[in-house]
């Protein structure tokens, strides 16, 4: 298995390096290429939208900032998010106003030589954006790593005991599974995986790290068609995690599906990366689906043709549109 965010982090470094090595003739092309990638990748674009929503600049403020830049003024920032938002908005404003990417020809950015201009521009305007994106992707990648580790731990080692406890329970089925995942997250360093705070949309199953400024949104659902927990539960869970992410202003949410059914859950047309886990990019946000297979039954070789529960992208997005 692999993670899409790992590939993005590698790409970010390569795009930055290309700009850093670019000749005078190549520079504008590489800068345009970098910002095209920022804006066309849904996950990166969503993170940059998140930053600019936290620290928006008016057009008047950007004009004033450029006037100060001509006088070589220095700017200070309270956080890397604010600095990334500043750089991203200022550069987008420049591109739109001047209809060019040849920043090396403008006094706001130019130094005595092109090499100095390139170096200072990358370090002062591009690096803060890349560092911010790296950190945010690191956070996402770390959570995905933990959820994959939990999936493997359960499927390889604890599935039988967890499935037996689930089958013998008479109520609070999801609570049993929540507690197991919470304990694992706590053991792995998520300090506060306990909170189920109320929001305008109800109570999320796990909003970890709620005491921090970067809460973790995890919704849990069971798939078990013997209990009529089928595709409807998946759609319901997706709708809820989208609502909770909106309530808490987060760009990422996770839907963990405990599959107690003998069928294989497959997401169709959700994404085309073929990486773990399947994901949907919706409204500038990213939502991941982690399936933990818990069913205990005959092996696939004895069953013959494996049953499938297919979930289409259109079905999931329709469930969200229905609540808007």
VEXGU-401100 format. One record per atom (N, C-alpha, C): residue number from 0; atom name; x, y, z. Coordinates in pm, whole numbers. Each point is the difference from the previous one (the first is absolute). Layout:
<rs>
R   i at   east  north     up
R NUM CA      X      Y      Z
...
</rs>
This chain:
<rs>
R   i at   east  north     up
R   0  N     83   -119      0
R   0 CA    -83    119      0
R   0  C     88    125      0
R   1  N    -59    108    -53
R   1 CA     75    125     -7
R   1  C    -94    114     33
R   2  N     55    116     24
R   2 CA    -79    115     37
R   2  C     16    110   -104
R   3  N   -115     54    -44
R   3 CA      4    106   -100
R   3  C     74    121     52
R   4  N    -14     31    131
R   4 CA     65    118     54
R   4  C    152    -13      1
R   5  N     51   -123      7
R   5 CA    145    -19     -8
R   5  C     49     42   -139
R   6  N    -72    -38   -104
R   6 CA     37     39   -135
R   6  C     -7    152    -17
R   7  N   -101     62     60
R   7 CA    -12    145     -9
R   7  C    118     70     66
R   8  N     42    -51    115
R   8 CA    113     61     69
R   8  C    126     -8    -86
R   9  N     20   -114    -65
R   9 CA    115    -16    -90
R   9  C    -11     97   -117
R  10  N   -120     12    -56
R  10 CA    -20     91   -113
R  10  C     25    145     40
R  11  N    -47     38    118
R  11 CA     20    137     45
R  11  C    148     37      4
R  12  N     80    -89     52
R  12 CA    143     27      9
R  12  C     62     10   -139
R  13  N    -43    -86    -90
R  13 CA     54      3   -135
R  13  C    -42    128    -72
R  14  N   -125     43     14
R  14 CA    -46    124    -64
R  14  C     78    119     53
R  15  N     23      3    129
R  15 CA     77    110     60
R  15  C    144     -2    -53
R  16  N     58   -119     -8
R  16 CA    138    -12    -49
R  16  C     13     43   -146
R  17  N   -100    -31    -80
R  17 CA      3     42   -140
R  17  C      5    152    -10
R  18  N    -79     65     83
R  18 CA     -1    146      0
R  18  C    135     54     48
R  19  N     57    -64     99
R  19 CA    127     44     57
R  19  C    113    -14   -102
R  20  N    -10    -97    -89
R  20 CA    105    -24   -100
R  20  C    -26     69   -133
R  21  N   -117     60    -15
R  21 CA    -41     52   -130
R  21  C     91    113    -48
R  22  N     24      2   -129
R  22 CA     72    110    -61
R  22  C    -93    121    -15
R  23  N     55    111    -41
R  23 CA    -81    121    -20
R  23  C   -112    -28   -100
R  24  N     32    -72   -107
R  24 CA    -99    -28   -104
R  24  C   -107    -99     48
R  25  N     35    -89     91
R  25 CA    -93   -104     45
R  25  C    -83     43    121
R  26  N     42    107     66
R  26 CA    -55     30    131
R  26  C   -152     20     -1
R  27  N    -50     82    -88
R  27 CA   -144     28     -6
R  27  C    -79   -128    -28
R  28  N     55    -83    -89
R  28 CA    -68   -126    -33
R  28  C     -8    -91    122
R  29  N    108    -12     75
R  29 CA      0    -86    117
R  29  C    -90     55    111
R  30  N     -6    133     12
R  30 CA    -88     60    100
R  30  C   -147    -24    -35
R  31  N    -32     15   -127
R  31 CA   -137    -28    -45
R  31  C    -34   -148     22
R  32  N     95    -87    -30
R  32 CA    -20   -144     19
R  32  C    -27    -31    146
R  33  N     76     64     91
R  33 CA    -18    -23    144
R  33  C   -139     41     44
R  34  N    -45    119    -38
R  34 CA   -131     48     46
R  34  C   -114    -74    -69
R  35  N     22    -44   -121
R  35 CA   -102    -85    -65
R  35  C    -19   -128     78
R  36  N    110    -58     47
R  36 CA     -9   -122     82
R  36  C    -65     28    135
R  37  N     33    112     62
R  37 CA    -65     38    125
R  37  C   -152      3    -16
R  38  N    -44     62   -108
R  38 CA   -142     27    -17
R  38  C    -77   -116    -63
R  39  N     68    -89    -71
R  39 CA    -70   -109    -66
R  39  C    -11   -125     87
R  40  N     93    -19     94
R  40 CA    -11   -114     91
R  40  C   -103     34    109
R  41  N   -103    -81     13
R  41 CA   -111     35     88
R  41  C     41      4    146
R  42  N     93    -87     39
R  42 CA     41      0    140
R  42  C     84    123     33
R  43  N     95     32    -87
R  43 CA     82    119     22
R  43  C    -85    127     -5
R  44  N    -88      7    -99
R  44 CA    -87    117    -12
R  44  C    -87     17    124
R  45  N    -50   -113     53
R  45 CA    -83      7    120
R  45  C     77     52    120
R  46  N    125    -42     14
R  46 CA     83     47    111
R  46  C     30    149    -13
R  47  N     23     44   -122
R  47 CA     28    143    -21
R  47  C   -125     85     22
R  48  N   -115    -54    -36
R  48 CA   -126     69     30
R  48  C    -18     12    151
R  49  N     32   -108     72
R  49 CA    -11      2    146
R  49  C     87    112     59
R  50  N    123     12    -50
R  50 CA     91    103     52
R  50  C    -52    140    -31
R  51  N    -45     23   -123
R  51 CA    -45    134    -37
R  51  C   -130     38     68
R  52  N    -82    -98     34
R  52 CA   -121     30     77
R  52  C     33     42    142
R  53  N    106    -55     54
R  53 CA     42     39    135
R  53  C     63    139      1
R  54  N     73     33   -108
R  54 CA     73    128     -4
R  54  C    -23     68   -135
R  55  N   -123     45    -24
R  55 CA    -30     63   -129
R  55  C     59    140     -9
R  56  N     38     38   -121
R  56 CA     49    134    -29
R  56  C    -97     68    -97
R  57  N    -35    123     28
R  57 CA    -82     77    -94
R  57  C     89     49   -115
R  58  N    -63     43   -107
R  58 CA     76     53   -113
R  58  C     78    124     43
R  59  N    -62     83     83
R  59 CA     66    121     48
R  59  C    124    -35     82
R  60  N    -10   -104     83
R  60 CA    114    -42     81
R  60  C    113    -51    -88
R  61  N    -34    -73   -106
R  61 CA    104    -52    -89
R  61  C     70    112    -75
R  62  N    -76     98    -44
R  62 CA     61    115    -68
R  62  C     95     73     94
R  63  N    -43     19    124
R  63 CA     86     66     98
R  63  C    125    -83     30
R  64  N    -17   -132      7
R  64 CA    116    -87     25
R  64  C    102     11   -113
R  65  N    -47      9   -124
R  65 CA     93     12   -112
R  65  C     74    134      4
R  66  N    -68    103     43
R  66 CA     67    129     14
R  66  C    111     -8    105
R  67  N    -28    -73    108
R  67 CA    103    -19    102
R  67  C    114    -87    -51
R  68  N    -32    -98    -83
R  68 CA    105    -87    -55
R  68  C     96     78    -88
R  69  N    -52    100    -71
R  69 CA     88     83    -84
R  69  C    103     73     85
R  70  N    -36     27    126
R  70 CA     94     62     93
R  70  C     75   -102     83
R  71  N     -9   -126    -40
R  71 CA     72   -110     66
R  71  C    -40    -16    148
R  72  N   -129     18     24
R  72 CA    -51    -18    137
R  72  C      2   -148     36
R  73  N     14    -29    129
R  73 CA     -5   -137     49
R  73  C   -135    -24     68
R  74  N    -53   -119    -20
R  74 CA   -130    -36     57
R  74  C     20   -107    107
R  75  N    -82      6    104
R  75 CA      6   -101    106
R  75  C   -133    -75      4
R  76  N      5   -126     46
R  76 CA   -118    -86     -2
R  76  C    -11    -75    132
R  77  N   -123    -28     38
R  77 CA    -24    -70    127
R  77  C     15   -150    -11
R  78  N     -5    -53   -122
R  78 CA      7   -144    -21
R  78  C     39    -30   -143
R  79  N     39   -125    -25
R  79 CA     33    -39   -137
R  79  C   -123      0    -89
R  80  N   -118    -19     59
R  80 CA   -123      4    -79
R  80  C    -23    142    -52
R  81  N     17     99     87
R  81 CA    -18    138    -42
R  81  C    102     39   -107
R  82  N    125    -44     17
R  82 CA    103     33    -99
R  82  C    -31    -63   -135
R  83  N    -42   -126      1
R  83 CA    -36    -68   -125
R  83  C   -118     69    -67
R  84  N    -99     38     79
R  84 CA   -117     69    -55
R  84  C     39    134    -62
R  85  N     87     72     68
R  85 CA     49    128    -51
R  85  C     70    -19   -135
R  86  N     94    -92     -5
R  86 CA     77    -21   -123
R  86  C    -89    -44   -115
R  87  N    -89    -92     27
R  87 CA    -88    -53   -104
R  87  C    -91    109    -56
R  88  N    -59     78     87
R  88 CA    -92    105    -45
R  88  C     73    113    -73
R  89  N    117     36     52
R  89 CA     76    108    -63
R  89  C     45    -38   -141
R  90  N     44   -123    -15
R  90 CA     46    -43   -133
R  90  C   -116    -15    -97
R  91  N   -112    -56     46
R  91 CA   -117    -10    -88
R  91  C    -47    138    -43
R  92  N      5     95     91
R  92 CA    -38    138    -34
R  92  C     94     57   -106
R  93  N    129    -26     16
R  93 CA     99     48    -98
R  93  C    -27    -60   -138
R  94  N    -23   -131     -6
R  94 CA    -23    -67   -129
R  94  C   -124     57    -69
R  95  N   -105     23     76
R  95 CA   -124     50    -58
R  95  C     13    145    -47
R  96  N     68     82     80
R  96 CA     11    142    -33
R  96  C     95     24   -116
R  97  N    108    -77     -7
R  97 CA    103     25   -101
R  97  C     -4    -95   -118
R  98  N    -82   -105     10
R  98 CA    -15    -96   -109
R  98  C    134    -55    -46
R  99  N     88    -29     96
R  99 CA    130    -58    -31
R  99  C     53    -74    121
R 100  N     94    -91    -26
R 100 CA     69    -71    108
R 100  C    147     43      7
R 101  N     37    100    -79
R 101 CA    138     48     -2
R 101  C     27     93    118
R 102  N     -7    -51    120
R 102 CA     16     85    118
R 102  C    140     60      9
R 103  N     98    -65    -66
R 103 CA    138     46      9
R 103  C     20    138    -63
R 104  N   -100     45    -76
R 104 CA     12    129    -67
R 104  C    -66    113     80
R 105  N    -50    -29    117
R 105 CA    -74    100     76
R 105  C     76     37    127
R 106  N     -3    129     32
R 106 CA     83     51    109
R 106  C    -40    -58    136
R 107  N   -127    -43     15
R 107 CA    -42    -56    128
R 107  C     79   -124     37
R 108  N     50    -72   -102
R 108 CA     69   -126     23
R 108  C    148      3    -39
R 109  N     37     94    -88
R 109 CA    133     -6    -62
R 109  C    111     37     97
R 110  N    111    -73    -11
R 110 CA    125     32     69
R 110  C    101     43   -106
R 111  N    126     12     40
R 111 CA    101     52    -94
R 111  C     27    -95   -115
R 112  N    -14   -132     22
R 112 CA     22    -98   -107
R 112  C   -119    -96     -3
R 113  N    -15    -69   -112
R 113 CA   -109    -96    -12
R 113  C     15   -112    103
R 114  N    125    -46     20
R 114 CA     24   -108     95
R 114  C    -45     38    141
R 115  N     28    124     39
R 115 CA    -43     48    131
R 115  C   -153     14      7
R 116  N    -58     50   -109
R 116 CA   -145     13     -7
R 116  C    -67   -136     14
R 117  N     49    -97    -75
R 117 CA    -57   -135      4
R 117  C     10    -58    140
R 118  N    118     10     62
R 118 CA     22    -58    132
R 118  C    -91     64    105
R 119  N     -4    135      4
R 119 CA    -80     67    102
R 119  C   -149    -23    -23
R 120  N    -42     -3   -127
R 120 CA   -142    -22    -30
R 120  C    -45   -139     45
R 121  N     78   -101    -32
R 121 CA    -36   -137     40
R 121  C     -4    -12    152
R 122  N     99     57     67
R 122 CA      8    -13    145
R 122  C   -108     81     72
R 123  N    -34    116    -54
R 123 CA    -92     89     71
R 123  C   -146    -22    -39
R 124  N    -26    -48   -123
R 124 CA   -139    -12    -44
R 124  C    -44   -143    -31
R 125  N     90    -82    -49
R 125 CA    -40   -136    -38
R 125  C     21    -99    115
R 126  N    113      8     67
R 126 CA     29    -93    109
R 126  C   -107      2    109
R 127  N    -50    117     44
R 127 CA   -105     -2    104
R 127  C   -126    -76    -42
R 128  N    -37     11   -127
R 128 CA   -117    -74    -49
R 128  C     28   -149      1
R 129  N    117    -38    -51
R 129 CA     37   -142     -7
R 129  C     13    -60    139
R 130  N     61     73     94
R 130 CA     14    -51    136
R 130  C   -136    -22     65
R 131  N    -89     95    -19
R 131 CA   -136    -13     54
R 131  C    -69   -124    -56
R 132  N      8    -19   -132
R 132 CA    -64   -116    -62
R 132  C     64   -129     47
R 133  N    133     -1     12
R 133 CA     70   -118     52
R 133  C    -51    -38    138
R 134  N    -10    100     89
R 134 CA    -43    -28    136
R 134  C   -142    -53      5
R 135  N    -87     58    -81
R 135 CA   -139    -45     -1
R 135  C    -12   -140    -58
R 136  N     78    -29   -104
R 136 CA     -1   -133    -58
R 136  C     62   -102     94
R 137  N    102     42     76
R 137 CA     59    -88    101
R 137  C   -104    -42    102
R 138  N    -81     96     44
R 138 CA   -104    -29     98
R 138  C   -100   -101    -57
R 139  N    -44     25   -123
R 139 CA    -94    -91    -65
R 139  C     60   -137    -19
R 140  N    127     -3    -43
R 140 CA     68   -127    -25
R 140  C     17    -79    130
R 141  N     27     69    111
R 141 CA     17    -66    128
R 141  C   -129    -65     45
R 142  N   -113     69    -19
R 142 CA   -130    -58     37
R 142  C    -31   -120    -88
R 143  N     26     12   -129
R 143 CA    -25   -112    -90
R 143  C     86   -119     37
R 144  N    124     26     38
R 144 CA     89   -107     43
R 144  C    -58    -73    121
R 145  N    -49     77     99
R 145 CA    -57    -61    120
R 145  C   -127    -79    -33
R 146  N    -83     53    -88
R 146 CA   -123    -70    -34
R 146  C     30   -127    -80
R 147  N    102      5    -87
R 147 CA     38   -122    -70
R 147  C     59   -101     97
R 148  N     79     48     95
R 148 CA     58    -89    100
R 148  C   -110    -66     84
R 149  N   -102     78     36
R 149 CA   -112    -57     74
R 149  C    -73   -104    -86
R 150  N    -21     31   -126
R 150 CA    -65    -95    -92
R 150  C     78   -132     -4
R 151  N    131      8    -17
R 151 CA     81   -122     -8
R 151  C      3    -73    133
R 152  N     14     75    109
R 152 CA      1    -61    134
R 152  C   -127    -79     22
R 153  N   -114     61    -36
R 153 CA   -129    -66     20
R 153  C    -13   -122    -90
R 154  N     27     17   -128
R 154 CA    -21   -110    -97
R 154  C     97   -115     22
R 155  N    120     31     48
R 155 CA    100   -105     18
R 155  C     -4    -66    138
R 156  N    -35     79    104
R 156 CA     19    -51    136
R 156  C   -124      0     89
R 157  N    -86     98    -10
R 157 CA   -109     11     98
R 157  C   -139    -16    -62
R 158  N     -6    -35   -126
R 158 CA   -130     -8    -68
R 158  C    -93    -99     67
R 159  N     49   -118     34
R 159 CA    -87   -104     58
R 159  C    -62     45    131
R 160  N     81     57     88
R 160 CA    -53     42    129
R 160  C    -94    118    -15
R 161  N     32     94    -90
R 161 CA    -87    115    -20
R 161  C   -132    -43    -64
R 162  N      7    -91    -96
R 162 CA   -121    -49    -66
R 162  C    -88    -77     99
R 163  N     64    -81     86
R 163 CA    -76    -76    100
R 163  C    -69     94     99
R 164  N     71    106     43
R 164 CA    -60     96     92
R 164  C   -117     73    -66
R 165  N     16     31   -127
R 165 CA   -107     68    -74
R 165  C   -122    -90    -13
R 166  N     19   -127    -33
R 166 CA   -112    -93    -21
R 166  C    -73    -30    130
R 167  N     71      6    111
R 167 CA    -64    -31    128
R 167  C    -66    123     63
R 168  N     29    119    -53
R 168 CA    -59    122     54
R 168  C   -148      8    -37
R 169  N    -78     62     86
R 169 CA   -143     17    -26
R 169  C    -37    145    -27
R 170  N     94     92     24
R 170 CA    -23    141    -27
R 170  C    136     72     -4
R 171  N     -1    127    -33
R 171 CA    121     84     -2
R 171  C    111    -64    -84
R 172  N    -38    -49   -117
R 172 CA     99    -68    -86
R 172  C    114     93    -39
R 173  N    -34    120    -42
R 173 CA    105     92    -45
R 173  C     87     46    115
R 174  N    -58     11    121
R 174 CA     79     41    116
R 174  C    112    -99     28
R 175  N    -29   -128    -17
R 175 CA    100   -105     19
R 175  C    119     22    -95
R 176  N    -29     33   -123
R 176 CA    105     19   -100
R 176  C     71    134     18
R 177  N    -77    101     38
R 177 CA     61    130     31
R 177  C    105    -14    110
R 178  N    -37    -72    107
R 178 CA     91    -15    113
R 178  C    129    -69    -42
R 179  N    -12    -99    -88
R 179 CA    120    -71    -46
R 179  C     90     93    -80
R 180  N    -58     81    -88
R 180 CA     80     93    -80
R 180  C     57    112     86
R 181  N    -79     50     95
R 181 CA     50    105     90
R 181  C    123    -47     78
R 182  N     -9   -121     55
R 182 CA    112    -53     78
R 182  C    125    -10    -87
R 183  N    -18    -47   -122
R 183 CA    114    -11    -91
R 183  C     59    137    -29
R 184  N    -83    100    -31
R 184 CA     50    134    -30
R 184  C     73     59    119
R 185  N    -53    -23    119
R 185 CA     67     50    120
R 185  C    136    -66     16
R 186  N      7   -131    -19
R 186 CA    127    -71     11
R 186  C    102     48   -103
R 187  N    -49     52   -112
R 187 CA     88     45   -108
R 187  C     36    148     10
R 188  N    -46     68    106
R 188 CA     44    137     21
R 188  C   -104    108    -25
R 189  N   -123    -37    -39
R 189 CA   -106     99     -9
R 189  C    -47     27    142
R 190  N     37    113     56
R 190 CA    -15     22    144
R 190  C   -144      7     48
R 191  N    -89     51    -83
R 191 CA   -138     18     45
R 191  C    -98    -58   -102
R 192  N     -6   -134    -14
R 192 CA    -91    -58    -98
R 192  C   -137    -31     62
R 193  N    -39     80    101
R 193 CA   -118    -35     78
R 193  C   -123     85    -31
R 194  N     23    120    -50
R 194 CA   -108     97     -6
R 194  C   -104    -36   -106
R 195  N   -125     14     38
R 195 CA   -110     -6    -97
R 195  C    -84    125     19
R 196  N     61    117    -23
R 196 CA    -70    126     28
R 196  C   -115     22    -96
R 197  N   -101     68     50
R 197 CA   -114     31    -84
R 197  C     36    115    -94
R 198  N    -47    -11   -122
R 198 CA     10    110    -96
R 198  C   -141     25    -51
R 199  N    -14     91    -93
R 199 CA   -133     28    -55
R 199  C    -57   -119    -75
R 200  N     85    -98    -35
R 200 CA    -44   -118    -73
R 200  C    -16   -123     90
R 201  N     19     15    130
R 201 CA    -10   -114     90
R 201  C    133    -30     65
R 202  N     26   -128     28
R 202 CA    124    -40     65
R 202  C     80    -94    -90
R 203  N    122     40    -32
R 203 CA     89    -86    -77
R 203  C     47   -114     89
R 204  N     34   -113    -60
R 204 CA     45   -115     78
R 204  C    132     31     70
R 205  N     97     50    -75
R 205 CA    129     36     58
R 205  C     43    134    -58
R 206  N     15     98     87
R 206 CA     65    124    -40
R 206  C    124      9     86
R 207  N    104    -68    -42
R 207 CA    123     -6     77
R 207  C     72    134     -1
R 208  N     86     20    102
R 208 CA     80    122     11
R 208  C    -89    124      3
R 209  N   -120    -13     59
R 209 CA    -92    113      1
R 209  C     56    116     80
R 210  N     93    -29     94
R 210 CA     60    106     80
R 210  C    100     82    -79
R 211  N     38    -49   -117
R 211 CA     96     71    -84
R 211  C    -74     83   -105
R 212  N     76     73    -83
R 212 CA    -62     78   -107
R 212  C    -13    -80   -128
R 213  N     22   -131      8
R 213 CA     -7    -84   -120
R 213  C    -69   -132     32
R 214  N   -130      3     31
R 214 CA    -69   -124     38
R 214  C     -6   -102   -113
R 215  N    -11   -125     41
R 215 CA     -4   -113    -91
R 215  C   -144    -50    -10
R 216  N    -56      0   -121
R 216 CA   -139    -38    -20
R 216  C     -7   -144    -52
R 217  N    -53    -91     81
R 217 CA    -15   -140    -39
R 217  C   -144    -43     28
R 218  N    -67    -49   -102
R 218 CA   -135    -56     16
R 218  C      8   -151    -20
R 219  N    -74    -75     81
R 219 CA      3   -146     -5
R 219  C   -138    -53    -41
R 220  N     -1    -96    -91
R 220 CA   -123    -67    -38
R 220  C     24   -149    -15
R 221  N   -105    -78     24
R 221 CA      5   -145    -15
R 221  C    -70    -37   -130
R 222  N     59    -92    -73
R 222 CA    -65    -59   -118
R 222  C    -32   -144     34
R 223  N   -129    -31     10
R 223 CA    -47   -136     35
R 223  C   -142    -13    -51
R 224  N    -16    -57   -117
R 224 CA   -132     -3    -62
R 224  C    -97    -93     72
R 225  N     48    -87     88
R 225 CA    -91    -79     84
R 225  C    -77     90     95
R 226  N     60    113     37
R 226 CA    -65     99     86
R 226  C    -53    119    -81
R 227  N     -6    -17   -130
R 227 CA    -44    107    -92
R 227  C     94    120      3
R 228  N    128    -26     33
R 228 CA    102    103     -7
R 228  C     75    -18   -132
R 229  N    -58     49   -105
R 229 CA     60    -17   -132
R 229  C     54    130    -55
R 230  N    -25     20   -128
R 230 CA     51    119    -67
R 230  C    -53    128     63
R 231  N   -120    -11     57
R 231 CA    -59    118     65
R 231  C     86     52    114
R 232  N     67    -91     72
R 232 CA     85     42    111
R 232  C    126     71    -50
R 233  N     50    -46   -115
R 233 CA    118     65    -57
R 233  C    -34    141    -45
R 234  N   -113     15    -67
R 234 CA    -42    132    -45
R 234  C    -29     92    119
R 235  N    -63    -55    102
R 235 CA    -28     77    121
R 235  C    129     45     68
R 236  N     96    -92     10
R 236 CA    128     34     62
R 236  C     74    107    -78
R 237  N     -3     -9   -131
R 237 CA     67    100    -82
R 237  C    -64    137     18
R 238  N   -133      3     -1
R 238 CA    -70    126     22
R 238  C     37     61    134
R 239  N      8    -83    103
R 239 CA     32     51    134
R 239  C    143     54      8
R 240  N     95    -72    -59
R 240 CA    138     47     11
R 240  C     20    130    -79
R 241  N    -73     16   -109
R 241 CA      5    126    -74
R 241  C    -56    114     86
R 242  N   -112    -26     66
R 242 CA    -62    103     85
R 242  C     91     36    116
R 243  N     63    -99     64
R 243 CA     88     28    113
R 243  C    124     78    -45
R 244  N     56    -36   -114
R 244 CA    115     74    -52
R 244  C    -37    146    -25
R 245  N   -121     22    -53
R 245 CA    -46    137    -20
R 245  C    -18     73    133
R 246  N    -59    -69     96
R 246 CA    -25     62    131
R 246  C    129     44     68
R 247  N    105    -83    -12
R 247 CA    126     29     68
R 247  C    101     72    -89
R 248  N    -41     31   -124
R 248 CA     87     73    -90
R 248  C    122    -79    -42
R 249  N    -12   -132    -14
R 249 CA    113    -85    -36
R 249  C     -5    -36   -148
R 250  N    118    -22    -56
R 250 CA     11    -36   -141
R 250  C      6   -150    -24
R 251  N     11    -78    109
R 251 CA     15   -145    -13
R 251  C    -92    -70    100
R 252  N    -64   -107    -45
R 252 CA    -81    -85     88
R 252  C     21   -145    -36
R 253  N    -27    -90     96
R 253 CA     25   -142    -19
R 253  C   -125    -79     37
R 254  N    -42    -88    -89
R 254 CA   -111    -91     26
R 254  C     57   -141     13
R 255  N    -10    -59    120
R 255 CA     50   -134     25
R 255  C   -119    -96     -3
R 256  N      5    -97    -90
R 256 CA   -108    -96    -18
R 256  C     43   -135     54
R 257  N    -70    -47    102
R 257 CA     25   -135     51
R 257  C    -90    -95    -78
R 258  N     62    -79    -86
R 258 CA    -74    -88    -90
R 258  C    -24   -135     68
R 259  N   -120    -20     50
R 259 CA    -39   -126     62
R 259  C    -74    -89    -99
R 260  N     -2     42   -124
R 260 CA    -70    -69   -107
R 260  C     98    -89    -76
R 261  N    -51   -103    -63
R 261 CA     88    -89    -75
R 261  C     37     56   -137
R 262  N    -49    116    -32
R 262 CA     28     61   -129
R 262  C    122     92      7
R 263  N     64     17   -114
R 263 CA    109     95    -15
R 263  C    -58    135    -37
R 264  N     40    106     72
R 264 CA    -49    135    -29
R 264  C     94     64   -101
R 265  N    -55     42   -113
R 265 CA     80     65   -104
R 265  C    -61    135    -35
R 266  N     85    102     -5
R 266 CA    -43    134    -36
R 266  C     30     22   -148
R 267  N   -105     36    -74
R 267 CA     12     16   -145
R 267  C      0    148    -38
R 268  N     96     38    -84
R 268 CA     11    137    -52
R 268  C     24    101    111
R 269  N     49    -47    115
R 269 CA     29     91    111
R 269  C    128     77    -27
R 270  N    108    -70    -31
R 270 CA    122     65    -45
R 270  C     73    -97    -92
R 271  N     99     51    -70
R 271 CA     71    -84    -97
R 271  C    147    -18     37
R 272  N     35     25    127
R 272 CA    141    -10     38
R 272  C     41   -143     30
R 273  N    -97    -86     36
R 273 CA     27   -139     38
R 273  C     88     -9    124
R 274  N      0    106     80
R 274 CA     79      2    121
R 274  C    -91    -20    121
R 275  N     61    -33    112
R 275 CA    -76    -16    124
R 275  C     -8    135     71
R 276  N   -120     28     52
R 276 CA   -128    -64    -24
R 276  C    -77     73   -109
R 277  N   -117    -53    -44
R 277 CA    -82     76    -95
R 277  C    -36    135     60
R 278  N    -14    100    -86
R 278 CA    -28    135     49
R 278  C    -92     74    -95
R 279  N    -73     94     57
R 279 CA    -84     91    -77
R 279  C     45    142     29
R 280  N     15     80   -104
R 280 CA     27    143     16
R 280  C   -130     73    -30
R 281  N    -52     68    100
R 281 CA   -131     63    -14
R 281  C      1    135     70
R 282  N    -34    105    -74
R 282 CA     -8    132     58
R 282  C    130     48     61
R 283  N    113    -34    -62
R 283 CA    130     41     53
R 283  C     46    -81    119
R 284  N    -69   -108     31
R 284 CA     36    -86    113
R 284  C     27   -141    -51
R 285  N     73    -79     82
R 285 CA     34   -137    -36
R 285  C    -57    -94    106
R 286  N    -66   -106    -46
R 286 CA    -62    -97     90
R 286  C     50   -140    -37
R 287  N     54    -70    102
R 287 CA     59   -131    -21
R 287  C    -90   -110     54
R 288  N      2   -116    -68
R 288 CA    -79   -116     39
R 288  C     95   -113     39
R 289  N     -7    -43    126
R 289 CA     84   -109     48
R 289  C    -91   -117     37
R 290  N     13   -111    -71
R 290 CA    -83   -118     24
R 290  C     78   -100     83
R 291  N    -55    -37    116
R 291 CA     60   -101     87
R 291  C    -84   -126    -13
R 292  N     53   -102    -65
R 292 CA    -74   -124    -24
R 292  C      5    -90    122
R 293  N   -116    -23     60
R 293 CA     -7    -76    125
R 293  C    -75   -131    -13
R 294  N    -63    -24   -114
R 294 CA    -84   -119    -14
R 294  C     82   -128     16
R 295  N    -54    -94     76
R 295 CA     61   -132     18
R 295  C    -89   -103    -67
R 296  N     49    -65   -102
R 296 CA    -79   -100    -70
R 296  C     92    -88    -81
R 297  N    -56    -62   -102
R 297 CA     81    -87    -84
R 297  C     99     80    -82
R 298  N    112    -59    -31
R 298 CA    102     68    -80
R 298  C    -51     25   -140
R 299  N     61     98    -67
R 299 CA    -42     36   -135
R 299  C      9   -118    -95
R 300  N     97    -90     21
R 300 CA     16   -116    -90
R 300  C   -117    -96     13
R 301  N    -60     -8    120
R 301 CA   -114    -89     20
R 301  C   -131     65    -43
R 302  N     -8    131     20
R 302 CA   -122     69    -35
R 302  C    -21      3   -151
R 303  N    110     11    -75
R 303 CA     -9     10   -144
R 303  C      2    145    -42
R 304  N   -105     44    -69
R 304 CA     -7    138    -46
R 304  C    -24     92    119
R 305  N     87     99     15
R 305 CA    -10     92    112
R 305  C   -114     99    -25
R 306  N    -83     16    102
R 306 CA   -110     95     -9
R 306  C     56    142     12
R 307  N    -72     94    -62
R 307 CA     48    138     -3
R 307  C   -111     95     39
R 308  N     36     99     81
R 308 CA    -88    112     28
R 308  C     63    121    -67
R 309  N    -58     43   -110
R 309 CA     57    108    -81
R 309  C    -63    133     37
R 310  N     86    100     21
R 310 CA    -46    134     37
R 310  C     49     98   -107
R 311  N    -92     69    -62
R 311 CA     34     94   -106
R 311  C     21    141     56
R 312  N     89     74    -64
R 312 CA     24    138     38
R 312  C   -129     81     -4
R 313  N    -80    -20   -103
R 313 CA   -124     76    -16
R 313  C    -96    -25    115
R 314  N     -1   -120     56
R 314 CA    -86    -32    112
R 314  C     42     78    125
R 315  N    130     12     21
R 315 CA     50     70    117
R 315  C    -24    149    -11
R 316  N     31     59   -113
R 316 CA    -19    144    -16
R 316  C   -148     36      0
R 317  N    -85    -88    -49
R 317 CA   -144     27      2
R 317  C    -51      6    143
R 318  N     57    -82     89
R 318 CA    -44     -1    139
R 318  C     36    131     69
R 319  N    111     63    -44
R 319 CA     39    129     57
R 319  C    -86    112    -59
R 320  N    -24     -4   -131
R 320 CA    -80    102    -63
R 320  C   -140      5     57
R 321  N    -49   -117     46
R 321 CA   -137     -7     51
R 321  C    -19     82    127
R 322  N    109     27     74
R 322 CA    -12     74    126
R 322  C     28    148    -17
R 323  N     41     42   -118
R 323 CA     37    140    -19
R 323  C   -124     85    -29
</rs>
